[in-house]
Amino acid sequence: MMPIKLIAADMDGTLLDSQKRLPVGLDALIHALYAQGVRFAPASGRQYYTLYEQFRDSFGAVADELIYISENGAMVCDGAKLLSFDAMPADEVCRAVEAVRRMPGVYTIVSAQDGGVYEQGDDAAFQENIALYCTRRRPVPDLLEFVRHEPVCKVALFCAGRAEQVLLPAFADFSETSQVALSGADWVDLMRPGMNKGGALGALCTRLGISPDDCMAFGDYLNDLELLQAAGESYAMENGHETLKAAAKYICPSNDDDGVCRTIRRVFGIDKR
């Protein structure tokens, strides 16, 4: 095995346990890796600010030792420093916002560089939902006017409990110009074609001057496939999707068995503290 310089781990179902908790002792492990010149990167569809604040609130200054692959790879930060932000074409974002306005019960929040942005007066249930995922968010009087002038890397479409039945058919024609992904019972995401965690990992390797063979990656679901394919040492969680497990080089213990940290400690010979 090549010397590992970068470790990327999905969050939900991978690094987090079933109660959405970070592993006990993860801060000491990240610190020990950092001292050895190894960077740790949470890789998630979540907003950067949500990830950063979760690690900062749990582990303090350790949050600044991390590289964050957020928004499924569209926004990458080294601690508090922005490394990349891959915006969608403005006309595509405008077209999506206009389409939402013609659909009762459908709402959207767009991912700008400084956080999530939605339209003032949007449904209360929608606002409660986005509060779970977007730590930094703000309403604007006219979302269409905002996206005409501000870069956006992701358009998240919301329809309570009916994303697959309502949103996927309604936005099917966007698949010719955008990546359209079902991301939950309530959500469909639009992004630049080919945007994924694996592409972000590859770009990060180039920036850091390392090889993909120097990377270790962990994931549990199909949106982690490209991430695992981009890393020389790939681990699927025991609780993961069977297709992902078949594609991974190794299987590690489940998220509820602290599989990510246990595997890293074993590979690097780091004792739990």
Secondary structure, DSSP 8 states (H G I E B T S, - for coil): -----EEEEEIIIIIS-TTS---TTHHHHHHHHHHTT-EEEEE-SS-HHHHHHHHHHHHGGGGGGBEEEEGGGTEEEETTEEEEE----HHHHHHHHHHHHTSTT-EEEEEETTEEEEETT--HHHHHHHHHH-SSEEEES-HHHHHHHS-EEEEEEE-TT-IIIIIHHHTGGGGGTSEEEE-SSSEEEEESTT--HHHHHHHHHHHHT--GGGEEEEE-SGGGHHHHHHSSEEEEETTS-HHHHHHSSEEE--GGGTHHHHHHHHHHT----
